Amino acid sequence: MLEAGFVIREVTAPSGQAEALIVANALNGPALEAHTAALATVSAQAKRLETRGGTLILLQDTGGRFQPDDERAWRSGLTGLARTAAQEFPKALVRAIDVDIADLGARSASDRVVEELLSGGTAPCIGLSAKGRLGPVELALGDFTPQTAQIGPQDVILVTGGARGVTADCIIELARQTGARFALLGRSEITPWPADLDPSTDQKALRGALAARAKAAGEKITPAALNAQARALLSGAEIRATLTAIEQAGGTALYLQADVANPTALTPALRQVEQSLGPITGLVHGAGVLADKRIAEKTADQVAKVFTPKIAGLETLLSQIDVNELKTIAFFSSVAARYGNVGQADYAMANEVLNRMAQKLKAAHPDATVTSLGWGPWDGGMVDATLKAKFAEMGISLIPREAGAKVFTEALLAGRDCPVELIIGSEIAHG
Ligand SMILES: NC(=O)c1ccc[n+]([C@@H]2O[C@H](COP(=O)([O-])OP(=O)(O)OC[C@H]3O[C@@H](n4cnc5c(N)ncnc54)[C@H](OP(=O)(O)O)[C@@H]3O)[C@@H](O)[C@H]2O)c1
């Protein structure tokens, strides 16, 4: 039997094992810790939920409609977990409940949660607030009218993850259409290409060439070191190619080596942007990492890899940039946030935080272009050969790089009326 208050995390059956799991970790606390703890709690019970079913309740306090316009938006990622859990635990009932504790008060809020649980409701997402029992805010995913935003050569756009992958494709196209200045942020060094190695974009071939080179020089090198060398050379070459392509497209480009989630690295990087290019007028947050594993198999390390660039990265950015000066804010999110995806609970959560933060920022800055782009899989970037084969098997076609870059640019140039959340699949449909 549940009691009032939010201390109960598990309802334990006589067998000693949880039949229902009520996850309350994300009701308060900093975003990164709250999401990490919630996912760890579910992961610890995942095998049982997978095999025997049961009930999984994910509690959040985000205003009772899953869309707070205050700081609670940082803790809005649980629906990404709920949608993924529903797919990974088909035998279980998975529900996300948003209870507005600030509005209801702790006592009444806990009574309402208990009432909801005992009433036997099954709605996957339900909000409880003084306004009643409501579903999530309906999202406008409509189309956009092109070309109302003024982005031009005077603009300085900070792009996390912009030197590589699909974000780079998008920025090259934006440079072509605006001639703006871009500061690209990434962790990789621009490793110089050795003069005695032929250019290559194929990691396997490059590893072979590096091994042959080491052998000829009488050096011993481990396979791990060979891989690391090859990756560093390819990253460096990709960054150089992006910088050249932006300049050739009519823009200006500067690369800064910094981890977006590390405040002490970000501060000097931002200072350098201002000194070299001018005040920042736009932010594109494209940094992201994948570490797919089912919830039952997620490790703390994998989860941190996924959460850090998206959640901690955005926190760090927003603490160091004057958002009032931004005309444009764009986040690279994923369809996984909206629909869930097996193996991507953490990724869905992190991207849902981006979606909800975009809505919060738009509410505070209605004249800015603010959009969170919920991409389907691209033919590039983090979609490697293994993932491509998986998508082909599932009959899912990929977003062509050029077409995706054009949609991105259209969205950003749509200006203040651009929908705050977009869903973009291979058919390049908006909404
Ligand atoms: N490709 C897709 O199909 C797809 C689909 C949906 C959403 N997205 C989103 O689109 C974005 C770009 O994806 P992608 O496919 O281009 O991936 P990618 O090729 O792996 O590129 C990711 C980029 O993020 C940077 N990055 C990662 N962690 C960082 C950190 N802590 N600080 C600074 N930069 C960091 C990487 O640079 P360093 O490694 O040098 O740091 C790299 O430039 C991601 O946010 C992803 O979630 C992609």
The ligand as a Gaussian input file, in Angstrom:
#p B3LYP/6-31G(d) Opt

LIG

0 1
 N       23.100000      10.944000     -37.593000
 C       21.840000      10.698000     -37.281000
 O       21.203000       9.839000     -37.891000
 C       21.143000      11.478000     -36.199000
 C       19.781000      11.226000     -35.971000
 C       19.119000      11.922000     -34.960000
 C       19.820000      12.881000     -34.234000
 N       21.152000      13.106000     -34.480000
 C       21.845000      14.102000     -33.658000
 O       22.619000      14.942000     -34.488000
 C       23.825000      15.330000     -33.826000
 C       25.021000      15.034000     -34.722000
 O       25.068000      13.628000     -34.936000
 P       26.081000      12.947000     -35.949000
 O       25.389000      11.809000     -36.547000
 O       26.696000      13.958000     -36.810000
 O       27.159000      12.369000     -34.915000
 P       28.731000      12.296000     -35.019000
 O       29.195000      12.141000     -36.413000
 O       29.131000      11.269000     -34.023000
 O       29.159000      13.735000     -34.521000
 C       28.949000      14.121000     -33.208000
 C       29.643000      15.434000     -32.991000
 O       29.474000      15.829000     -31.629000
 C       30.742000      16.221000     -31.131000
 N       30.762000      16.009000     -29.688000
 C       30.398000      14.898000     -29.003000
 N       30.558000      15.085000     -27.690000
 C       31.028000      16.341000     -27.534000
 C       31.394000      17.130000     -26.424000
 N       31.297000      16.648000     -25.172000
 N       31.825000      18.387000     -26.628000
 C       31.920000      18.895000     -27.877000
 N       31.582000      18.205000     -28.979000
 C       31.160000      16.944000     -28.807000
 C       31.740000      15.356000     -31.891000
 O       33.020000      15.920000     -31.933000
 P       34.232000      15.337000     -31.061000
 O       34.137000      13.868000     -31.076000
 O       35.426000      15.902000     -31.739000
 O       34.021000      15.919000     -29.720000
 C       31.129000      15.383000     -33.278000
 O       31.509000      16.551000     -33.960000
 C       23.843000      14.570000     -32.505000
 O       23.392000      15.404000     -31.484000
 C       22.851000      13.451000     -32.720000
 O       22.245000      13.048000     -31.514000
 C       21.825000      12.426000     -35.440000

